[in-house]
Amino acid sequence: MIKYLSMIGEQTIQISVPSAKYIKIQKLFNSINSTNQLTNIKVKIKFGYGESFTDYQVSIKKDANKITFRRSDYLIESTPDYTSATIHVHDELALKHALMNLYSSYIVYHNWGLLIHSSCVIEDGRAHIFAGHSGAGKSTAARLSEPRNLLSDEATIVKISEGEITIYDSPFRSELQSTGYQQPRPLSGIQLLHQADRNILEKVRKPDALLSLMDKVFYWSHDPAETQRIMGLLRTLVERVPVYELYFRKDPTFWELIS
């Protein structure tokens, strides 16, 4: 096994990975050089589990000392505070999804922020989120936003505090790879995507925005207390950041409405 440190958001993760897989995993989750960095999460990765991806169904079991998340292609065995976990995976896709599960659970449990199903682009130093489920056009909107820099194309890391909402470069990518580590950016707005024949931008009322974003959060519900944390984080988010319905054509002209 090889141990190295990686950074996701503000969290330092110690990853233990089989030597034969180190190069591939290190490309997905870059190493950092600091040896004095406080470690937030320790993860041990083991390959050879289960079968190829079949569906997103995850079963959850929790007791006083451990919580497990099981899918056909991965198994997570974690401490209840998500600071230490062993992840058994079938392949690299399973590992990405398992780490999204673990990381999302960690930042919710510690009331730090949310992982939102979306892409995110930088314009004039500020971040703009394009949210939606698979097929809504997240990657399309990100691709049409070039040459603007990209912070995510699948899962956006959102730090939520009373002072500011901040977006971090996300390693959880689908189609568009990172061009290099981008600095955190303040969030300017959230667009709920709808593909259409013409571009329309409509502001959403805060209560409706909260409801629309609830099912865009990467979270595996198993604890009413943690569900309440998500609701509290979303309330802060929609209070501080405007949310819009964006009906957009498949060309870059929708940016005329945003910027």
C-alpha positions in Angstrom: 0.0 0.0 0.0 1.1 3.6 -0.7 -0.1 6.4 1.5 -0.4 10.0 0.3 -2.2 13.2 1.1 -4.8 14.8 -1.2 -7.0 17.9 -0.8 -10.7 18.2 -1.5 -12.3 21.5 -0.7 -10.6 22.5 2.6 -10.3 18.9 3.8 -7.1 17.0 3.7 -7.5 13.3 3.0 -4.9 10.6 3.6 -5.4 8.0 1.0 -4.0 4.4 1.3 -4.0 2.7 -2.1 -2.6 -0.5 -3.5 0.8 0.2 -5.2 -0.4 -1.1 -8.6 -3.3 1.5 -8.6 -1.3 4.4 -7.2 -0.6 6.2 -10.6 -4.3 6.0 -11.7 -5.7 7.1 -8.4 -3.2 9.9 -7.9 -4.3 11.4 -11.3 -7.9 11.5 -10.0 -7.0 12.8 -6.6 -3.8 14.8 -6.8 -1.2 14.5 -4.1 -0.1 17.5 -1.9 3.4 17.8 -0.5 2.8 19.0 3.0 3.7 16.5 5.8 2.5 18.8 8.6 -1.1 19.1 7.2 -3.9 18.2 9.6 -5.7 15.2 8.2 -9.5 15.4 8.2 -10.3 12.0 6.6 -8.3 8.8 6.4 -9.3 6.4 3.6 -8.0 2.9 2.9 -8.9 1.7 -0.6 -9.2 -2.0 -1.5 -10.0 -3.3 -5.0 -11.7 -6.5 -6.1 -15.2 -5.9 -4.6 -18.6 -6.6 -6.2 -19.5 -6.1 -9.8 -19.7 -3.4 -12.4 -22.1 -0.5 -11.9 -25.7 -1.5 -12.2 -27.7 1.3 -10.6 -27.4 4.1 -8.0 -29.3 2.2 -5.2 -27.3 2.3 -1.9 -28.2 0.4 1.2 -27.2 1.9 4.5 -26.6 0.3 7.9 -25.7 2.2 11.0 -24.8 1.3 14.6 -23.0 3.1 17.4 -19.5 2.4 16.1 -19.8 2.1 12.3 -21.9 3.1 9.3 -21.8 1.2 6.0 -22.9 2.2 2.5 -23.3 -0.7 0.1 -23.8 -0.6 -3.6 -23.3 -3.3 -6.2 -19.8 -1.9 -7.0 -18.6 -0.5 -3.7 -18.8 -0.9 0.1 -17.9 1.9 2.5 -17.2 1.1 6.1 -16.8 4.3 8.1 -16.7 5.7 11.6 -20.0 7.6 12.4 -18.2 11.0 12.0 -16.8 10.0 8.6 -13.2 10.7 9.6 -11.9 7.2 8.9 -13.1 4.7 6.4 -12.2 1.6 4.4 -13.6 1.6 0.8 -13.9 -1.7 -1.1 -14.4 -1.0 -4.8 -14.8 -2.8 -8.1 -13.1 -0.2 -10.4 -12.2 3.5 -10.7 -15.8 4.5 -11.4 -16.9 2.9 -8.2 -14.1 4.6 -6.3 -15.1 8.0 -7.6 -18.8 7.5 -6.6 -17.8 6.0 -3.2 -15.5 9.0 -2.4 -18.3 11.4 -3.4 -20.6 9.5 -1.0 -18.0 9.7 1.9 -17.0 13.3 1.2 -20.6 14.5 1.0 -21.5 12.7 4.2 -18.4 14.3 5.9 -19.1 17.9 5.0 -22.8 17.6 5.9 -22.1 15.9 9.2 -19.6 18.6 10.1 -22.0 21.4 8.9 -19.4 22.7 6.4 -21.3 22.6 3.2 -22.9 20.5 0.4 -21.9 18.6 -2.7 -24.4 19.6 -5.4 -25.3 17.8 -8.7 -24.1 20.6 -11.0 -21.4 22.2 -13.1 -19.8 25.4 -12.2 -18.0 28.1 -14.2 -16.0 31.2 -13.3 -16.9 34.6 -14.8 -15.1 37.8 -13.7 -13.7 36.0 -10.6 -17.1 34.7 -9.4 -18.7 31.3 -9.7 -21.9 30.4 -11.4 -23.6 27.1 -10.8 -25.6 25.2 -13.4 -27.7 22.6 -11.5 -29.8 19.7 -12.7 -30.1 15.9 -12.9 -28.5 13.8 -15.6 -29.5 15.0 -19.0 -30.4 18.5 -17.9 -27.4 20.0 -19.7 -24.8 20.6 -16.9 -21.8 19.4 -19.0 -23.3 21.1 -22.1 -23.6 24.5 -20.3 -20.0 24.0 -19.0 -18.7 23.2 -22.5 -20.5 26.1 -24.1 -19.0 28.4 -21.4 -15.4 27.9 -22.7 -12.9 29.6 -22.5 -14.1 30.4 -19.0 -12.5 28.3 -16.3 -14.3 25.4 -14.9 -14.7 24.4 -11.2 -16.9 21.3 -11.8 -18.9 19.5 -14.4 -20.8 17.0 -12.2 -20.5 17.6 -8.5 -19.8 21.1 -7.1 -18.3 21.6 -3.7 -20.1 24.4 -1.9 -18.9 25.8 1.4 -21.8 27.4 3.2 -21.3 30.0 6.0 -23.1 33.1 7.2 -20.3 35.2 5.9 -19.9 33.9 2.3 -20.8 31.0 0.0 -17.6 29.7 -1.6 -17.0 27.2 -4.4 -14.0 24.9 -4.6 -12.4 23.1 -7.5 -13.9 19.6 -7.7 -12.1 16.4 -8.5 -15.4 14.6 -9.0 -15.5 15.1 -12.8 -17.7 13.4 -15.5 -16.6 14.6 -19.0 -14.5 17.7 -18.6 -11.3 17.4 -16.7 -9.7 20.1 -14.6 -7.2 22.3 -16.4 -5.4 22.7 -13.1 -6.2 23.6 -9.5 -8.5 26.7 -9.5 -8.6 29.0 -6.4 -11.9 29.0 -4.4 -14.4 31.6 -5.7 -17.4 33.3 -4.2 -20.8 32.1 -5.6 -22.7 34.7 -7.6 -25.8 32.7 -8.7 -27.4 29.3 -9.2 -29.1 28.4 -12.5 -31.6 25.5 -12.7 -31.2 24.2 -16.2 -33.8 23.5 -18.9 -32.9 23.0 -22.5 -35.1 25.1 -24.8 -35.4 26.9 -28.1 -34.7 30.3 -26.7 -32.9 31.8 -23.7 -35.0 32.9 -20.7 -33.8 33.6 -17.2 -36.4 33.8 -14.4 -35.7 34.4 -10.7 -37.0 31.8 -8.3 -38.7 32.6 -5.0 -36.5 31.5 -2.0 -38.9 28.8 -0.7 -39.2 27.3 -4.2 -35.5 27.5 -4.7 -34.9 25.5 -1.5 -37.3 22.8 -2.7 -35.8 22.7 -6.1 -32.3 22.3 -4.7 -33.1 19.6 -2.2 -32.9 16.7 -4.7 -29.8 18.2 -6.3 -27.7 17.5 -3.2 -25.5 14.3 -3.2 -26.7 12.7 0.0 -27.8 9.3 1.1 -30.5 9.8 3.7 -30.4 7.7 6.8 -30.6 10.1 9.8 -33.2 12.8 10.4 -30.6 14.9 12.2 -28.4 15.0 9.1 -31.4 15.7 6.9 -32.1 18.8 9.2 -28.4 19.9 8.7 -29.0 19.8 4.9 -32.1 21.9 5.2 -30.3 24.4 7.4 -27.4 24.6 4.9 -29.8 25.0 2.0 -31.7 27.8 3.8 -28.5 29.7 4.3 -27.6 29.1 0.6 -30.8 30.5 -0.9 -30.8 33.4 1.6 -27.4 34.6 0.4 -27.4 33.5 -3.3 -30.1 34.2 -6.0 -31.5 31.1 -7.8 -32.9 31.3 -11.3 -34.6 29.0 -13.8 -32.4 29.1 -17.0 -34.0 28.0 -20.2 -31.1 27.9 -22.7 -30.3 27.2 -26.3 -27.3 25.0 -27.1 -25.0 28.0 -27.9 -23.1 30.4 -25.7 -25.6 33.3 -26.0 -27.2 32.3 -22.6 -24.3 34.1 -20.9 -25.8 37.4 -22.1 -28.6 36.9 -19.6 -26.2 35.8 -16.7 -23.4 38.4 -17.0 
